[in-house]
Amino acid sequence: MLEFRIGAGEAGKKVQRYVRQLLPGVPLSGIYKMIRTGRVKRNGKRAKADDVLVMGDVVRLYMAEDDFQVVSRAPKKFHGVSRDICVVYEDEDTLIVSKPIGVLTHGAAGEHKETLTNQVLAYLYDEGALHSTRFTPSPVNRLDRNTSGLVVFGKTHAATQRLAAQFRDHQIRKYYLAIVRGTVSEHGKIEAPLVRDRETNRTVVHANGKPAVTLFQRLASNGRTSLVRIELVTGRTHQIRAHFAHIGHPLWSDVKYGGGGAQTGAAHQWLHAGWLKFPDGTVYTAPLPAEYQTTLRRLGYAEDWSTLSAIPFRETGASLHDA
């Protein structure tokens, strides 16, 4: 018999999910059979698959230690993965980091190691900041490879669920800094439904698409480009890039959406997830990457990052830092 006490990392999970993570070498049908035949107990009583665990619960598995060693596994050690992440905020439940340009949030085909998620996990393992080896922190929001800025991780199951709900219900407000082609209006609202075109791997405006709303304010312009702050009201894939292409002002250097390429001095969009405003009014700010600052100077913009953060957001009529 093996005994496990539920900590903050596992609280909120269903029994079947928890046991499956304990025993990755057992098929799902085997997990349900163990639960059904009474080989899994919670606080001394037969557990049910859908029971929700709470902190302090004791889970017992009725199996031999040798069998457990075969079907369980040790935590991944992330050998060779960089721990050098930019931490903007951290507490017991939440980690907010600033993602650099060129780094994937998650793994993709052929790229699974040097992702932001693996870098964060390597950092947390090194710091001893994980509540459990059976809960893997994960990003609650995600950014494109060449979009820099704030990504939020839940460090416990409960925190991940809470943060995901806040993003889903738009309680956490997302603001971006972008360079777009041409001179846009002083401020405005783009409301156009979007769909994904699987053949071109692009997002396009379509009458039968999902609702999408983007608010924006022009901060500066040099005639050739505009520096724009954006509030992403909905969160569709490539929403900002598709919406600004739709109104004839694609993001500067965004080859996929018509913003130019080599002639602009870069082969990717200039988009920075610079601010997140939480329900309590707290605003977290990501430092502007050096590459972005260089591009702004090259285009003739002299705005300081702290100055940009303080500019009121005209579409809502309030400062970003107002409650």
C-alpha positions in Angstrom: 0.0 0.0 0.0 1.3 3.5 -1.0 0.1 6.7 0.7 0.1 10.3 -0.7 -1.0 13.5 0.9 -2.6 16.1 -1.3 -0.8 19.5 -1.4 -1.7 22.8 -2.9 -0.5 21.7 -6.4 -2.9 18.8 -6.6 -5.9 20.4 -4.8 -8.9 20.7 -7.1 -8.0 17.7 -9.3 -10.4 14.8 -9.8 -9.2 11.4 -8.4 -8.9 9.8 -11.8 -6.7 12.6 -13.1 -4.5 12.5 -10.0 -4.0 8.8 -10.1 -3.3 8.9 -13.9 -0.5 11.4 -13.2 0.9 9.1 -10.5 0.8 6.1 -12.8 1.6 7.3 -16.3 2.5 3.7 -17.3 -1.1 2.4 -16.6 -3.7 2.9 -19.4 -6.8 4.9 -18.6 -9.0 1.8 -18.6 -6.6 0.4 -15.9 -6.9 3.5 -13.8 -10.7 3.3 -13.8 -10.6 -0.4 -13.0 -8.3 0.3 -9.9 -10.8 2.9 -8.7 -13.8 0.7 -9.4 -12.4 -2.3 -7.5 -11.5 -0.3 -4.4 -7.7 -0.2 -4.9 -7.8 3.6 -4.6 -9.0 5.1 -1.3 -9.5 8.7 -0.2 -9.3 9.4 3.5 -9.8 5.7 4.2 -12.9 5.3 2.0 -13.3 4.0 -1.5 -12.7 6.9 -3.9 -14.9 7.7 -6.9 -13.3 8.7 -10.2 -15.0 12.2 -10.1 -14.2 13.0 -6.5 -12.5 16.4 -6.2 -9.4 16.3 -4.0 -8.8 19.0 -1.4 -5.6 20.0 0.3 -4.8 17.6 3.2 -6.6 14.6 1.7 -4.8 11.2 2.0 -4.9 9.0 -1.1 -3.9 5.3 -0.8 -3.0 3.1 -3.7 -3.2 -0.7 -3.0 -0.3 -1.9 -5.2 3.2 -3.3 -4.6 6.1 -0.8 -4.3 7.9 -2.7 -7.1 4.9 -2.4 -9.4 4.7 1.3 -8.6 8.3 1.9 -9.6 7.7 0.4 -13.0 4.6 2.4 -13.9 5.6 5.7 -12.3 8.3 8.1 -13.4 10.6 10.7 -11.9 10.2 14.4 -12.6 11.7 15.7 -15.8 15.0 17.5 -15.1 15.2 19.7 -18.1 18.9 19.2 -18.7 20.5 21.9 -20.8 17.4 24.2 -20.8 18.1 27.9 -20.0 16.9 29.1 -16.6 17.5 32.8 -17.6 14.0 34.1 -17.6 12.7 37.6 -17.0 10.5 37.4 -13.9 8.0 40.3 -13.6 6.1 39.0 -10.6 6.0 35.8 -8.5 4.1 34.6 -5.5 3.0 31.2 -4.2 0.4 30.7 -6.8 1.4 32.9 -9.8 4.4 33.5 -12.0 4.4 36.3 -14.6 7.4 36.4 -17.0 8.3 38.5 -20.0 8.9 36.4 -23.1 11.6 37.4 -25.5 11.2 37.7 -29.3 11.9 34.5 -31.1 10.9 32.0 -28.3 8.0 29.7 -28.5 5.5 29.6 -25.6 4.9 25.9 -26.2 6.7 23.2 -28.1 6.1 22.7 -31.8 7.1 20.2 -34.4 10.9 19.8 -34.2 11.1 22.3 -31.3 10.3 21.0 -27.8 13.3 22.0 -25.6 14.1 25.7 -25.5 10.5 26.9 -25.1 9.3 29.5 -22.6 7.4 26.8 -20.8 10.4 24.5 -20.4 12.6 27.5 -19.3 10.0 28.3 -16.6 9.8 24.7 -15.4 13.6 24.5 -15.2 13.6 27.7 -13.2 10.9 26.5 -10.8 12.6 23.1 -10.3 15.9 24.9 -9.6 14.3 27.3 -7.1 12.4 24.5 -5.3 9.3 26.5 -6.0 7.0 23.7 -7.1 4.4 22.5 -4.7 4.3 19.0 -6.2 6.1 16.9 -8.7 2.7 15.7 -9.9 1.5 19.1 -11.0 3.1 20.8 -14.0 2.7 24.6 -14.1 1.5 25.8 -17.5 1.0 29.1 -19.3 -2.5 30.5 -18.9 -2.1 32.8 -22.0 0.2 32.4 -25.0 2.1 34.6 -27.4 3.3 34.1 -31.0 7.0 33.2 -31.4 7.9 36.8 -32.5 5.6 38.6 -30.1 7.3 39.6 -26.9 5.8 40.4 -23.5 3.8 39.1 -20.5 2.9 35.4 -20.1 1.2 34.2 -16.9 1.8 30.8 -15.4 -0.3 29.1 -12.7 1.9 27.4 -10.1 -0.9 25.3 -8.6 -4.0 23.6 -10.1 -6.4 26.0 -8.4 -4.5 29.1 -9.4 -4.3 27.9 -13.0 -8.1 27.4 -13.1 -8.7 30.8 -11.5 -6.4 32.6 -13.9 -7.7 30.8 -16.9 -11.3 31.8 -16.0 -10.2 35.5 -15.5 -8.6 35.6 -18.9 -11.7 33.8 -20.5 -14.1 36.2 -18.8 -12.0 39.3 -19.8 -11.4 40.2 -16.1 -7.7 40.4 -16.9 -7.2 43.1 -19.6 -4.5 42.8 -22.2 -2.6 45.7 -23.7 -0.1 45.7 -26.5 2.4 48.1 -28.2 2.6 47.8 -32.0 4.2 49.5 -34.9 1.8 49.6 -37.9 2.2 50.8 -41.5 0.8 54.2 -42.3 -1.1 56.7 -40.2 -4.0 55.3 -38.3 -6.9 57.2 -36.6 -6.2 58.8 -33.2 -8.2 56.0 -31.6 -10.8 53.5 -32.7 -12.5 50.1 -32.5 -12.0 47.2 -34.9 -15.0 44.8 -34.7 -14.7 42.1 -37.4 -15.3 38.3 -37.1 -12.3 36.1 -37.7 -11.7 32.5 -39.0 -8.5 30.5 -39.4 -7.5 29.6 -43.0 -5.8 26.3 -42.5 -4.3 26.3 -46.0 -2.4 29.5 -45.5 -2.1 29.3 -41.7 -3.6 32.9 -41.5 -6.5 34.4 -39.7 -8.9 36.3 -41.9 -12.0 38.4 -41.6 -15.1 36.4 -42.5 -18.9 37.0 -41.9 -19.2 33.5 -40.4 -16.2 33.9 -38.1 -16.0 34.2 -34.4 -16.6 37.7 -32.9 -13.4 39.7 -32.4 -13.0 43.2 -30.9 -9.8 45.2 -30.8 -9.5 48.8 -29.4 -6.6 51.0 -30.3 -5.0 54.4 -29.7 -2.3 56.1 -31.8 0.5 57.2 -29.6 2.7 58.7 -32.3 3.3 58.7 -36.1 6.0 59.6 -38.5 3.8 59.4 -41.6 5.3 56.1 -42.7 4.3 54.2 -39.6 2.3 54.6 -36.4 3.1 53.6 -32.8 -0.2 52.2 -31.4 -1.3 50.9 -28.1 -4.0 48.2 -28.3 -6.4 46.6 -26.0 -7.2 43.0 -27.0 -10.9 42.6 -25.9 -11.2 39.1 -27.4 -8.3 36.7 -27.9 -8.5 35.1 -31.3 -5.3 33.6 -32.9 -3.4 36.4 -34.7 -6.3 38.8 -33.9 -4.2 42.0 -33.8 -2.3 41.1 -37.0 -5.4 40.2 -38.9 -7.5 43.2 -37.7 -4.9 45.8 -38.6 -4.3 44.1 -42.0 -8.0 44.3 -42.5 -8.2 48.1 -42.0 -5.2 48.6 -44.3 -2.5 49.1 -41.6 -0.7 45.8 -41.2 1.9 45.5 -38.5 5.4 46.8 -39.6 7.5 43.9 -41.0 4.7 41.4 -40.7 5.4 39.4 -43.9 2.4 37.0 -43.3 -0.1 39.8 -43.2 1.3 42.2 -45.7 3.4 44.4 -43.5 6.6 44.1 -45.6 9.7 42.1 -45.0 13.4 42.6 -45.7 12.8 46.2 -46.8 11.6 47.0 -43.3 14.7 45.7 -41.6 13.2 42.6 -40.0 11.2 39.5 -40.9 8.7 39.6 -38.1 6.0 41.8 -36.7 6.8 44.4 -34.0 4.2 43.5 -31.3 4.8 43.6 -27.5 2.4 42.4 -24.9 3.4 45.2 -22.6 0.7 45.4 -19.9 -1.7 43.2 -18.0 -4.4 44.8 -15.8 -5.7 42.4 -13.1 -9.2 42.6 -11.5 -7.9 44.3 -8.4 -6.5 47.1 -10.6 -2.9 46.0 -10.4 -1.0 46.6 -13.7 2.1 44.5 -14.6 4.5 45.8 -17.2 7.0 44.0 -19.4 10.2 45.8 -20.2 10.5 46.6 -23.9 13.1 44.3 -25.6 16.3 45.9 -26.8 15.5 45.0 -30.5 12.2 46.8 -30.2 13.8 49.9 -28.8 16.4 49.9 -31.6 13.6 49.7 -34.2 11.7 52.6 -32.6 14.8 54.8 -32.6 15.5 53.8 -36.2 12.0 54.9 -37.2 12.5 58.2 -35.4 10.4 57.5 -32.2 11.9 58.9 -29.0 9.2 57.9 -26.6 10.4 56.5 -23.3 8.8 53.2 -22.1 7.7 54.7 -18.8 6.1 57.6 -20.7 4.2 55.2 -23.0 2.9 53.4 -20.0 1.5 56.6 -18.4 -0.5 57.7 -21.5 -4.3 57.5 -20.9 -6.1 55.0 -23.1 -8.4 57.2 -25.1 -10.9 54.5 -26.2 -11.9 53.8 -22.6 -11.3 57.3 -21.4 -9.2 56.2 -18.5 -5.5 55.8 -17.7 -4.2 52.2 -17.8 -3.4 52.6 -14.1 -6.8 53.8 -13.0 -8.8 51.2 -11.0 
